Amino acid sequence: MAPMRLAIKISWFIIRLINISLLVRFLICLALFFGLSA
């Protein structure tokens, strides 16, 4: 039971990290786009 819980926690952590990095990348692209058009 314990290893299963650990695996779920780790997978959630990885998913969260990926989501944060994608969000940051999206915000940077948005900032660059507005910076170039301004």
PyMOL commands that set and color helices and strands:
alter all, ss='L'
color gray80, all
select helices_A, chain A and resi 2-37
alter helices_A, ss='H'
color red, helices_A
deselect
rebuild
show_as cartoon
